[in-house]
Amino acid sequence: MEPLGADDPRQVGPYVLSGRLGDDATGRLFRGTSPDGRAVVVTLVRPVDGDDAGFRQRFAKSAEAAGRVGGTRAVPVLDADPEADPPWLARAHVEGPSLLEAVGWDGPFPVDAVLALAADLAEGLAAIHDCGLAHGRLEPGNVILSPDGPRIVGFGVPGPPPAVPYVSPEHLGAAEPGHASDVFSLGSVLAFAATGAAPWGDEALYTILHREPELEGVAAELREVIVRCLEKDPRRRPKARDLLAAVPEPADDEPSAVFRVSWKRDLLHKTALTALAVMGFLPALVAVLMVLDVHVPGLLWVLAVPSAALLAAVLFGTVITEERLVVDRTGLTRMTGGDPQHYPWEEIEAVGFHGAYPRKPRWLSDEYLAVRPRSGTALAVDRSSRWSKADGRFNVIDIPILAGAPREEISRAVALYSEGRFEVRLPPAGSAGR
């Protein structure tokens, strides 16, 4: 943001201006503050347009429609005065770089990021179109990458078409741009995000009309979306809302959830505590005698040293051979020191928590994630066990988890990666689960 110049206004309507953000195709942009303290962007429309009575009528209609835009991906108009001199428009200020700046700084986006961008921008365009409005100038500079996701700005003021690489054939043919033109511009914007360049090369005016876009290196699933948008015949382009449903979902940022489930539990288990106490007794006795400056018999040394070494080996081995529970799109996997044990979602009937000693404190209880196989599957069943569903006895596979483990996180991971097929009911508070 630059400081206000000598010729710049200090207030427009009710908005106090604090700096200049630059120019775009419709006019001069300023940072301002509303009477209630909100940050806004105020556009002063270019005088050449503001002197046109027909323009003022179109502006009033567009601004009114832009104020009704809903959703989270398009930034609606807050206020406008088509009759002012010059006319002006105000919208909420959105923090973040434009797509143009982001690609210039960091280069093209990965395919998953562009697919997510495609869905978000299609959602924003659909909200604009639902109000009977066409954006008319969708280009990378009018996409703001805010912390809450991409936001579309720059609509609500009639004006010239977008920069040449993003215009539709209808613009070049002097036809009135409409919703299909926005979809065409969207395809060019996505190509820019994926490749770092507009899809038409240097001779854009000719190639837009007569050649196919340059999409070398674009992933197949993304290429299909862009090509559909860039159809030269507007009747063959998808509507924004149809495009939103057709965009493939990007891969998850986290391909799996991993939980450490056993080494602390094993150390706190009653059997482990007993074994550790036996192994640690003689070394502890030697240590006490040394502190009291009492002679330690040689036989006691002979017995205590191996016990101490065994204790250290058990503790170290328990830590480095920790067990993990991996939850991903394929199912549940129990990772142990040996071969992993995998339980595909397709072979599971239900999943739940249960504990062998529900009345004891969680750190003393036996607690498990119980997997009930479907009948006829190849999954081996460990034993019959009491389980949380309907207080019945079922054959289940017990996966030991850390008593006190994040049950809620495990439950959410199972629901997410099984695509909602399994809901792990949490046991009552204060119990180990049944």
C-alpha positions, 0 to 999 in steps of 0.5 A: 500500500502506498501513501495517499497522494496530494490529489487523492481524496481523504474520504469517499462517502462514509469511508475514511481512506488511509492509503492507495492500493493501485489501479485496475481496469475499473479505476483507482483502489484505496484502502479505507475504514468504515464507520464501524471500524472495518477495513474496506477497499474503495474503488473510484471509477474512472472518469471516462466511464463515470461521465456516461449516463448509460454506464451509471445505470449499468453500474447501479444494477451491477452493484445492487446484484453484487451486494446480494452475492452469498457464499464464502468465495466471492467478496460482495459489494458493501456499498456503492454510489453510482451518482457520485462524482466520480462513482465509487464502490466499497467491498470488504478488504481481504488480506493475502496476495493475489494469485498473480503475485503468489505464482510470481513469487513461488511458481506454479501450484501442485496439481492438488492445490489447483484442483482445490482452487478450481472447486473454490473459484467455481463455488465463487462464480456460482454464487455470483451467477446465482444473483444474475451477475457475470464477473466479466474480468476474472483473472489472476489479479482478481483472486485473493489467496486469503488465510481462509481460502481463495476469494474472488474480487473485482466484480460489480463495476461494468468495465473492460474485459480482463487481460488478453490471455484471459478473455473469451472468444465472445469478448473478442467478438464484441458480444456481451460477456456472460456466465460462459465467459467467466467459465472460460476465464476460469479455465485460463486462470487455472492453467496459469496456476498450474503452469505459471503462464496463460494457456495462449502464448504471446499471440493470444488474440489469434490463438484464442480464436483459432488454436488449442491451449498450451497445457503441456505437463498439466496432470490429466485430471486437471487438464480435463477440467481446464479443457472443458472450460476453454471450449470455444463454443460457449454452449459447450462449456459447463456452468459454474455450479456443474463444474463445481460438482465435476472437479475431482477431489484433491488427495488428502494433505495427510494420507494417513493418521498414525497413532503411537499405541503401545510402548507407554501402555506396555510399561504401565501394564500390571504384568510389565510393572511386576516384571520391571519391579523384579528386574529393578529390585537388586540394582535398586538395593545395591544403589541404596547400600552404596548411598548408606555406605554399606558394604555390597557383597560380591554375590549381590554385585554379580546378580545386580549387574545383569539385572540392571543390564536386562532392565535397560535392554527391556526399557530400550527395546520397548521404546524402539519397537513401539507399536503404531496404529495406522489409519488410512483410506485402505483400512487399519494397520497394526505396525509391530516389530514383525509383519504389519497386520492389515485390516481392510475396510471392506472386510470390517463390519464394525469398530469400537473401544472396549476395556477389560477392567472398566472400573479401574483407572485408565492407566491401569486398565486393558484397553483395545480398539476392537475390530469385528470382521465381516463373516466369511472374510479371511481376517483371523479372529484373536478370541471372543471378547466383550465389546461395546456394541449392545453388550453382546459377546462378539469375535473381535480382533483386539488392537491394544491402544495406550490407556489414555490415548486420544480416543477422539482423534482415533474416532475422527480418523476412522470416520474420515478415512473410512469415508463415514462407513464406521463411527467409533462410539466413545465409551462413557467418561470415567470408564475404560470402555465396554 
